[in-house]
């Protein structure tokens, strides 16, 4: 079965690179608009958030649809969220501020949404570092799962960052907030459903 679908992971990997390829094409042919730096920065940030939400949607999709194979792509999608987030921050640091660390520090203090976005990236780092099978074994399944639950906090910070950044049209951040609320609601419902009934000791009578 695995051999017959060996093409799936490379195909998903290639699909995850399509937004970056599209951005490069637009840059080469001059379709980045009047403010190309802002266009690049926002494009990369948008896709970082989209991939993050996609990674959070994998488990609910697997459990609701019964499509078990989709779980194979969760780690890859999550790492692409980290990849696009790093590109997003790199474009902000390198293209927007030209590595002027003093100006960058002042901007982070002045604009709360930037500090929120940086906090989201900081929380993503340990999740990316511990995404390998070797790290799962080293940490142990329970500790690994506890650590990776912080991805929901990253999702909240990402949506808040986007919402605070947008000054006029908030329809897109509202959409992302609604998607995240559904995913968080599913997680809470799953936890509640797994709890033993009230008054139960969990043992045999």
C-alpha positions in Angstrom: 0.0 0.0 0.0 2.7 2.4 1.0 4.7 1.6 -2.3 1.6 2.3 -4.4 1.2 5.8 -2.8 4.9 6.7 -2.6 4.2 9.6 -4.9 1.9 11.3 -2.4 4.4 12.9 -0.1 6.5 14.4 -2.9 3.3 15.6 -4.5 2.2 17.4 -1.3 5.7 18.7 -0.8 5.6 20.2 -4.4 2.2 21.7 -3.7 3.4 23.4 -0.6 6.1 25.1 -2.6 3.6 26.5 -5.2 2.9 29.7 -3.2 6.6 30.5 -3.1 7.1 29.7 -6.8 4.1 32.0 -7.5 5.7 34.8 -5.5 9.0 34.4 -7.2 7.3 34.5 -10.6 5.4 37.7 -9.7 8.7 39.2 -8.5 10.5 38.3 -11.7 7.8 39.7 -13.9 7.1 42.9 -11.9 3.6 42.0 -10.5 4.3 42.9 -6.9 2.4 46.2 -7.0 3.5 49.7 -5.9 4.9 48.4 -2.6 6.7 45.2 -3.4 8.3 44.7 0.0 4.9 44.9 1.8 3.4 42.6 -0.8 6.1 40.0 -0.3 5.9 40.3 3.5 2.2 39.9 3.7 2.1 37.1 1.1 4.5 35.0 3.1 2.7 35.8 6.4 -0.6 34.8 4.9 0.7 31.5 3.8 2.4 30.8 7.1 -1.0 31.2 8.8 -2.8 29.1 6.1 -0.4 26.2 6.5 -0.6 26.4 10.3 -4.4 26.2 10.1 -4.1 23.3 7.6 -1.9 21.4 10.0 -4.4 21.9 12.8 -7.2 20.7 10.5 -5.5 17.3 9.7 -6.5 15.5 12.9 -10.2 16.6 12.8 -10.3 15.8 9.1 -8.9 12.3 9.7 -11.3 11.5 12.6 -14.4 12.9 10.9 -13.8 11.5 7.4 -12.0 8.3 8.4 -9.2 9.2 5.9 -6.3 7.9 8.0 -3.7 8.5 5.3 -4.0 12.3 5.6 -2.2 12.1 9.0 1.0 11.3 7.1 1.1 14.9 5.8 0.5 16.7 9.1 4.2 17.0 10.0 5.2 18.2 6.6 2.4 20.8 6.5 3.4 22.1 10.0 7.0 22.4 8.9 6.0 24.4 5.9 4.1 26.7 8.2 7.3 27.2 10.1 9.2 27.7 6.8 6.9 30.4 5.5 6.9 32.1 8.9 10.7 32.2 8.8 10.5 33.7 5.3 7.9 36.2 6.5 10.1 37.3 9.4 13.2 37.3 7.2 11.6 39.6 4.7 10.5 41.9 7.5 14.0 42.0 9.0 16.0 42.0 5.7 13.8 43.8 3.1 11.8 46.1 5.4 14.6 47.1 7.9 17.8 46.1 6.0 19.0 44.4 9.2 18.9 47.6 11.2 18.5 45.9 14.6 18.1 49.2 16.5 15.2 50.3 14.2 13.8 46.8 14.4 13.8 46.8 18.2 12.0 50.2 18.2 9.4 48.9 15.7 8.7 45.8 17.8 8.1 48.0 20.9 6.0 50.5 19.0 3.8 48.1 17.1 2.2 45.4 19.3 1.1 43.2 16.4 4.8 42.7 15.5 5.7 41.6 19.0 2.7 39.2 18.9 4.0 37.8 15.6 7.5 37.4 16.9 6.1 35.5 20.0 4.3 33.1 17.6 7.5 32.4 15.8 9.4 31.8 19.0 6.8 29.2 20.0 7.0 27.6 16.6 10.8 27.0 16.9 10.7 24.2 19.5 7.8 22.5 17.6 9.9 22.5 14.4 13.0 21.3 16.2 11.2 18.4 17.9 9.2 17.3 14.8 11.5 14.3 14.0 10.8 10.7 15.0 14.1 10.8 17.0 12.9 13.7 19.1 9.6 12.0 19.7 11.4 9.0 21.1 13.8 11.2 23.1 11.0 13.2 24.7 8.6 10.4 25.1 5.1 10.4 23.6 3.4 12.1 26.5 5.8 15.0 26.8 6.0 15.4 23.1 2.2 15.7 22.8 2.1 18.2 25.7 4.7 20.4 24.0 3.0 20.3 20.6 -0.3 21.3 22.1 1.2 24.8 22.2 0.6 24.9 18.4 -2.9 26.1 19.3 -1.4 29.1 21.1 0.6 29.8 18.0 -2.6 29.7 16.0 -4.2 32.2 18.3 -1.2 34.5 18.2 -1.0 34.2 14.4 -4.7 35.2 14.0 -4.3 38.1 16.5 -1.2 39.3 14.7 -3.0 39.4 11.4 -6.1 41.0 12.8 -4.2 43.8 14.5 -2.1 44.4 11.4 -5.1 44.9 9.1 -6.4 48.4 9.4 -9.6 48.4 7.2 -10.9 45.2 5.7 -11.0 42.6 8.4 -13.0 39.9 6.5 -10.0 37.7 5.9 -8.7 37.7 9.5 -12.3 37.1 10.6 -12.4 34.0 8.4 -9.2 32.7 9.8 -10.4 33.4 13.4 -13.6 31.5 12.6 -11.6 28.5 11.2 -9.4 28.5 14.3 -12.4 28.7 16.6 -13.9 25.6 15.0 -10.6 23.7 15.2 -10.2 24.7 18.9 -13.8 23.9 19.6 -13.3 20.4 18.1 -10.2 19.9 20.3 -12.1 21.0 23.4 -15.1 18.7 22.6 -12.7 15.8 22.0 -11.1 16.3 25.4 -14.5 16.6 27.2 -15.7 13.5 25.4 -12.7 11.5 26.5 -13.2 12.4 30.2 -14.8 9.6 32.4 -18.4 10.3 33.5 -18.8 12.3 36.6 -18.6 10.1 39.7 -16.7 7.4 37.9 -13.5 6.2 39.4 -12.3 4.7 36.2 -11.8 1.3 37.8 -13.8 -1.9 38.0 -16.5 -2.2 40.5 
